[in-house]
Amino acid sequence: MAKGASRQKLPLQNDLDWRLALKERPFLGAFVLLARGTMLIAIVATFLIATALLLHALYDVYDAVKLLLQTKTDGKKLTLAAIEAIDAFLLVTVLHIVAIGLYQLYIQDEIPVPKWVKVETIDDLKTTLSGVVILVLAVFFLGRAIVGDASQNLLLMGGGIAAVILALTVFMFMQHHKKQSEK
């Protein structure tokens, strides 16, 4: 290989050229290429599901605005629709960050992205996803509270959601603490 030629690098071994690895260890090199190729499927699928969710949320917003203009809805339903739409938009954003993060981890680690989108480890993606789960659960509970479900089931559901949020918060704190201690 010529000295000036561009080299594509494996994500976990920055000094290793995958073409050289394929020549020296054909099975291992083919396995790495296959693994990277299958992750490309996951990256595209994540992007597609995010796009589908975005289109669905936009349709829900259109429906809510149409009902508002026809004055066939009350404030609670419109408030709930707005909160759910914003929740969906945030989820779409995080799914795009996950897709970009997987791309950075498996395909090419040096792509021009803002610092807040830069993913260095799989733990960064897990922490991001945990934060979204917390947000989705909180919005789900808020929606049930706004609609006015004042039964005992709301209290039990709220307790269960609170337990999951607490566990995920502890997980995120431990990941943050681990990352800070490594620096």
Phi and psi in degrees as GROMACS dihedral restraints (atoms count N, CA, C in turn):
[ dihedral_restraints ]
;  ai    aj    ak    al  type     phi  dphi    fc
    3     4     5     6     1   -69.0    20    10
    4     5     6     7     1   149.8    20    10
    6     7     8     9     1   -62.4    20    10
    7     8     9    10     1   -36.9    20    10
    9    10    11    12     1   -83.6    20    10
   10    11    12    13     1    -5.1    20    10
   12    13    14    15     1   -69.0    20    10
   13    14    15    16     1   145.6    20    10
   15    16    17    18     1   -74.4    20    10
   16    17    18    19     1   138.2    20    10
   18    19    20    21     1  -116.5    20    10
   19    20    21    22     1   133.9    20    10
   21    22    23    24     1   -93.2    20    10
   22    23    24    25     1   134.5    20    10
   24    25    26    27     1  -112.8    20    10
   25    26    27    28     1   149.8    20    10
   27    28    29    30     1   -70.2    20    10
   28    29    30    31     1   146.4    20    10
   30    31    32    33     1   -64.8    20    10
   31    32    33    34     1   -32.1    20    10
   33    34    35    36     1   -99.0    20    10
   34    35    36    37     1    -8.3    20    10
   36    37    38    39     1  -132.8    20    10
   37    38    39    40     1    85.8    20    10
   39    40    41    42     1   -64.6    20    10
   40    41    42    43     1   -21.0    20    10
   42    43    44    45     1   -95.4    20    10
   43    44    45    46     1     7.3    20    10
   45    46    47    48     1  -109.5    20    10
   46    47    48    49     1   126.4    20    10
   48    49    50    51     1   -85.9    20    10
   49    50    51    52     1   126.4    20    10
   51    52    53    54     1   -66.9    20    10
   52    53    54    55     1   -29.1    20    10
   54    55    56    57     1   -65.8    20    10
   55    56    57    58     1   -40.5    20    10
   57    58    59    60     1   -66.3    20    10
   58    59    60    61     1   -41.1    20    10
   60    61    62    63     1   -62.7    20    10
   61    62    63    64     1   -36.8    20    10
   63    64    65    66     1   -65.8    20    10
   64    65    66    67     1   -36.7    20    10
   66    67    68    69     1   -72.1    20    10
   67    68    69    70     1   -44.0    20    10
   69    70    71    72     1   -75.0    20    10
   70    71    72    73     1   -39.5    20    10
   72    73    74    75     1  -133.4    20    10
   73    74    75    76     1    83.9    20    10
   75    76    77    78     1   -56.4    20    10
   76    77    78    79     1   -42.1    20    10
   78    79    80    81     1   -66.3    20    10
   79    80    81    82     1   -47.2    20    10
   81    82    83    84     1   -63.8    20    10
   82    83    84    85     1   -44.0    20    10
   84    85    86    87     1   -62.5    20    10
   85    86    87    88     1   -42.8    20    10
   87    88    89    90     1   -65.8    20    10
   88    89    90    91     1   -37.8    20    10
   90    91    92    93     1   -63.4    20    10
   91    92    93    94     1   -43.2    20    10
   93    94    95    96     1   -64.3    20    10
   94    95    96    97     1   -43.7    20    10
   96    97    98    99     1   -62.7    20    10
   97    98    99   100     1   -40.4    20    10
   99   100   101   102     1   -64.6    20    10
  100   101   102   103     1   -42.8    20    10
  102   103   104   105     1   -62.8    20    10
  103   104   105   106     1   -43.3    20    10
  105   106   107   108     1   -65.3    20    10
  106   107   108   109     1   -39.2    20    10
  108   109   110   111     1   -65.1    20    10
  109   110   111   112     1   -40.7    20    10
  111   112   113   114     1   -69.1    20    10
  112   113   114   115     1   -32.1    20    10
  114   115   116   117     1   -68.1    20    10
  115   116   117   118     1   -28.6    20    10
  117   118   119   120     1   -62.6    20    10
  118   119   120   121     1   -35.8    20    10
  120   121   122   123     1   -62.5    20    10
  121   122   123   124     1   -44.3    20    10
  123   124   125   126     1   -63.6    20    10
  124   125   126   127     1   -37.5    20    10
  126   127   128   129     1   -65.1    20    10
  127   128   129   130     1   -46.7    20    10
  129   130   131   132     1   -64.8    20    10
  130   131   132   133     1   -41.6    20    10
  132   133   134   135     1   -63.0    20    10
  133   134   135   136     1   -39.6    20    10
  135   136   137   138     1   -63.3    20    10
  136   137   138   139     1   -42.8    20    10
  138   139   140   141     1   -63.3    20    10
  139   140   141   142     1   -41.9    20    10
  141   142   143   144     1   -65.6    20    10
  142   143   144   145     1   -42.2    20    10
  144   145   146   147     1   -67.7    20    10
  145   146   147   148     1   -34.7    20    10
  147   148   149   150     1   -64.7    20    10
  148   149   150   151     1   -42.1    20    10
  150   151   152   153     1   -65.8    20    10
  151   152   153   154     1   -41.5    20    10
  153   154   155   156     1   -63.1    20    10
  154   155   156   157     1   -41.6    20    10
  156   157   158   159     1   -64.5    20    10
  157   158   159   160     1   -38.9    20    10
  159   160   161   162     1   -62.2    20    10
  160   161   162   163     1   -45.4    20    10
  162   163   164   165     1   -62.9    20    10
  163   164   165   166     1   -40.6    20    10
  165   166   167   168     1   -63.2    20    10
  166   167   168   169     1   -43.3    20    10
  168   169   170   171     1   -64.9    20    10
  169   170   171   172     1   -39.5    20    10
  171   172   173   174     1   -64.0    20    10
  172   173   174   175     1   -38.7    20    10
  174   175   176   177     1   -64.3    20    10
  175   176   177   178     1   -40.8    20    10
  177   178   179   180     1   -63.4    20    10
  178   179   180   181     1   -39.3    20    10
  180   181   182   183     1   -63.7    20    10
  181   182   183   184     1   -44.7    20    10
  183   184   185   186     1   -58.0    20    10
  184   185   186   187     1   -45.0    20    10
  186   187   188   189     1   -60.7    20    10
  187   188   189   190     1   -44.7    20    10
  189   190   191   192     1   -64.7    20    10
  190   191   192   193     1   -42.1    20    10
  192   193   194   195     1   -66.4    20    10
  193   194   195   196     1   -39.8    20    10
  195   196   197   198     1   -62.0    20    10
  196   197   198   199     1   -43.7    20    10
  198   199   200   201     1   -65.1    20    10
  199   200   201   202     1   -37.5    20    10
  201   202   203   204     1   -64.0    20    10
  202   203   204   205     1   -43.7    20    10
  204   205   206   207     1   -66.8    20    10
  205   206   207   208     1   -29.3    20    10
  207   208   209   210     1   -88.3    20    10
  208   209   210   211     1     1.7    20    10
  210   211   212   213     1    50.6    20    10
  211   212   213   214     1    42.4    20    10
  213   214   215   216     1  -107.1    20    10
  214   215   216   217     1    18.5    20    10
  216   217   218   219     1  -140.0    20    10
  217   218   219   220     1   158.0    20    10
  219   220   221   222     1  -101.3    20    10
  220   221   222   223     1   174.1    20    10
  222   223   224   225     1   -63.1    20    10
  223   224   225   226     1   -35.8    20    10
  225   226   227   228     1   -63.7    20    10
  226   227   228   229     1   -45.3    20    10
  228   229   230   231     1   -66.5    20    10
  229   230   231   232     1   -38.0    20    10
  231   232   233   234     1   -68.7    20    10
  232   233   234   235     1   -40.2    20    10
  234   235   236   237     1   -61.5    20    10
  235   236   237   238     1   -45.0    20    10
  237   238   239   240     1   -61.9    20    10
  238   239   240   241     1   -42.4    20    10
  240   241   242   243     1   -62.6    20    10
  241   242   243   244     1   -40.1    20    10
  243   244   245   246     1   -65.8    20    10
  244   245   246   247     1   -44.6    20    10
  246   247   248   249     1   -63.9    20    10
  247   248   249   250     1   -43.4    20    10
  249   250   251   252     1   -66.2    20    10
  250   251   252   253     1   -35.3    20    10
  252   253   254   255     1   -66.6    20    10
  253   254   255   256     1   -45.6    20    10
  255   256   257   258     1   -63.1    20    10
  256   257   258   259     1   -39.6    20    10
  258   259   260   261     1   -60.0    20    10
  259   260   261   262     1   -44.0    20    10
  261   262   263   264     1   -64.7    20    10
  262   263   264   265     1   -40.4    20    10
  264   265   266   267     1   -64.0    20    10
  265   266   267   268     1   -40.3    20    10
  267   268   269   270     1   -65.5    20    10
  268   269   270   271     1   -39.6    20    10
  270   271   272   273     1   -64.0    20    10
  271   272   273   274     1   -40.9    20    10
  273   274   275   276     1   -60.7    20    10
  274   275   276   277     1   -43.3    20    10
  276   277   278   279     1   -59.2    20    10
  277   278   279   280     1   -45.5    20    10
  279   280   281   282     1   -67.3    20    10
  280   281   282   283     1   -38.2    20    10
  282   283   284   285     1   -62.9    20    10
  283   284   285   286     1   -37.3    20    10
  285   286   287   288     1   -65.5    20    10
  286   287   288   289     1   -39.9    20    10
  288   289   290   291     1   -63.8    20    10
  289   290   291   292     1   -39.3    20    10
  291   292   293   294     1   -63.9    20    10
  292   293   294   295     1   -43.4    20    10
  294   295   296   297     1   -62.0    20    10
  295   296   297   298     1   -44.9    20    10
  297   298   299   300     1   -64.9    20    10
  298   299   300   301     1   -39.7    20    10
  300   301   302   303     1   -64.3    20    10
  301   302   303   304     1   -42.6    20    10
  303   304   305   306     1   -62.9    20    10
  304   305   306   307     1   -38.1    20    10
  306   307   308   309     1   -62.0    20    10
  307   308   309   310     1   -43.4    20    10
  309   310   311   312     1   -63.9    20    10
  310   311   312   313     1   -37.7    20    10
  312   313   314   315     1   -76.2    20    10
  313   314   315   316     1   -35.9    20    10
  315   316   317   318     1  -108.9    20    10
  316   317   318   319     1   -26.8    20    10
  318   319   320   321     1  -107.8    20    10
  319   320   321   322     1   -63.4    20    10
  321   322   323   324     1  -146.4    20    10
  322   323   324   325     1   120.2    20    10
  324   325   326   327     1   -83.6    20    10
  325   326   327   328     1   -17.7    20    10
  327   328   329   330     1  -111.5    20    10
  328   329   330   331     1    82.9    20    10
  330   331   332   333     1  -116.1    20    10
  331   332   333   334     1   148.6    20    10
  333   334   335   336     1   -74.3    20    10
  334   335   336   337     1   101.4    20    10
  336   337   338   339     1  -133.7    20    10
  337   338   339   340     1   156.3    20    10
  339   340   341   342     1   -60.8    20    10
  340   341   342   343     1   157.3    20    10
  342   343   344   345     1   -57.2    20    10
  343   344   345   346     1   -36.6    20    10
  345   346   347   348     1   -72.3    20    10
  346   347   348   349     1   -12.0    20    10
  348   349   350   351     1   -98.9    20    10
  349   350   351   352     1   -13.7    20    10
  351   352   353   354     1   -63.1    20    10
  352   353   354   355     1   125.4    20    10
  354   355   356   357     1  -114.9    20    10
  355   356   357   358     1   125.2    20    10
  357   358   359   360     1  -106.8    20    10
  358   359   360   361     1   -28.9    20    10
  360   361   362   363     1  -139.0    20    10
  361   362   363   364     1   165.1    20    10
  363   364   365   366     1   -65.8    20    10
  364   365   366   367     1   -25.7    20    10
  366   367   368   369     1   -63.7    20    10
  367   368   369   370     1   -33.6    20    10
  369   370   371   372     1   -60.6    20    10
  370   371   372   373     1   -42.0    20    10
  372   373   374   375     1   -69.0    20    10
  373   374   375   376     1   -39.5    20    10
  375   376   377   378     1   -63.4    20    10
  376   377   378   379     1   -39.7    20    10
  378   379   380   381     1   -65.9    20    10
  379   380   381   382     1   -42.5    20    10
  381   382   383   384     1   -61.2    20    10
  382   383   384   385     1   -45.8    20    10
  384   385   386   387     1   -65.7    20    10
  385   386   387   388     1   -37.4    20    10
  387   388   389   390     1   -62.1    20    10
  388   389   390   391     1   -40.9    20    10
  390   391   392   393     1   -62.1    20    10
  391   392   393   394     1   -36.9    20    10
  393   394   395   396     1   -69.1    20    10
  394   395   396   397     1   -40.1    20    10
  396   397   398   399     1   -60.8    20    10
  397   398   399   400     1   -41.7    20    10
  399   400   401   402     1   -60.1    20    10
  400   401   402   403     1   -46.5    20    10
  402   403   404   405     1   -63.1    20    10
  403   404   405   406     1   -44.6    20    10
  405   406   407   408     1   -63.6    20    10
  406   407   408   409     1   -43.0    20    10
  408   409   410   411     1   -63.9    20    10
  409   410   411   412     1   -41.5    20    10
  411   412   413   414     1   -64.3    20    10
  412   413   414   415     1   -41.9    20    10
  414   415   416   417     1   -67.6    20    10
  415   416   417   418     1   -38.8    20    10
  417   418   419   420     1   -59.6    20    10
  418   419   420   421     1   -47.0    20    10
  420   421   422   423     1   -64.5    20    10
  421   422   423   424     1   -42.7    20    10
  423   424   425   426     1   -59.5    20    10
  424   425   426   427     1   -40.6    20    10
  426   427   428   429     1   -61.3    20    10
  427   428   429   430     1   -42.6    20    10
  429   430   431   432     1   -67.8    20    10
  430   431   432   433     1   -35.5    20    10
  432   433   434   435     1   -69.8    20    10
  433   434   435   436     1   -38.2    20    10
  435   436   437   438     1   -67.6    20    10
  436   437   438   439     1   -41.2    20    10
  438   439   440   441     1   -62.1    20    10
  439   440   441   442     1   -27.3    20    10
  441   442   443   444     1   102.4    20    10
  442   443   444   445     1    26.2    20    10
  444   445   446   447     1   -74.6    20    10
  445   446   447   448     1    92.4    20    10
  447   448   449   450     1   -95.9    20    10
  448   449   450   451     1    23.3    20    10
  450   451   452   453     1   -83.6    20    10
  451   452   453   454     1   174.6    20    10
  453   454   455   456     1   -66.0    20    10
  454   455   456   457     1   -26.6    20    10
  456   457   458   459     1   -60.6    20    10
  457   458   459   460     1   -34.5    20    10
  459   460   461   462     1   -63.7    20    10
  460   461   462   463     1   -40.3    20    10
  462   463   464   465     1   -66.4    20    10
  463   464   465   466     1   -43.7    20    10
  465   466   467   468     1   -65.5    20    10
  466   467   468   469     1   -43.1    20    10
  468   469   470   471     1   -63.5    20    10
  469   470   471   472     1   -41.9    20    10
  471   472   473   474     1   -61.3    20    10
  472   473   474   475     1   -39.3    20    10
  474   475   476   477     1   -65.1    20    10
  475   476   477   478     1   -42.3    20    10
  477   478   479   480     1   -64.3    20    10
  478   479   480   481     1   -43.6    20    10
  480   481   482   483     1   -63.8    20    10
  481   482   483   484     1   -40.9    20    10
  483   484   485   486     1   -62.0    20    10
  484   485   486   487     1   -39.0    20    10
  486   487   488   489     1   -64.9    20    10
  487   488   489   490     1   -42.2    20    10
  489   490   491   492     1   -66.3    20    10
  490   491   492   493     1   -43.2    20    10
  492   493   494   495     1   -61.9    20    10
  493   494   495   496     1   -41.4    20    10
  495   496   497   498     1   -62.3    20    10
  496   497   498   499     1   -45.0    20    10
  498   499   500   501     1   -62.7    20    10
  499   500   501   502     1   -43.6    20    10
  501   502   503   504     1   -68.3    20    10
  502   503   504   505     1   -34.1    20    10
  504   505   506   507     1   -65.5    20    10
  505   506   507   508     1   -42.5    20    10
  507   508   509   510     1   -62.0    20    10
  508   509   510   511     1   -43.8    20    10
  510   511   512   513     1   -58.4    20    10
  511   512   513   514     1   -47.1    20    10
  513   514   515   516     1   -64.6    20    10
  514   515   516   517     1   -38.7    20    10
  516   517   518   519     1   -63.2    20    10
  517   518   519   520     1   -43.3    20    10
  519   520   521   522     1   -64.5    20    10
  520   521   522   523     1   -40.0    20    10
  522   523   524   525     1   -64.2    20    10
  523   524   525   526     1   -42.1    20    10
  525   526   527   528     1   -64.7    20    10
  526   527   528   529     1   -43.9    20    10
  528   529   530   531     1   -63.5    20    10
  529   530   531   532     1   -41.0    20    10
  531   532   533   534     1   -62.4    20    10
  532   533   534   535     1   -44.2    20    10
  534   535   536   537     1   -65.0    20    10
  535   536   537   538     1   -40.0    20    10
  537   538   539   540     1   -68.1    20    10
  538   539   540   541     1   -36.3    20    10
  540   541   542   543     1   -73.3    20    10
  541   542   543   544     1   -23.4    20    10
  543   544   545   546     1   -76.8    20    10
  544   545   546   547     1   -20.6    20    10
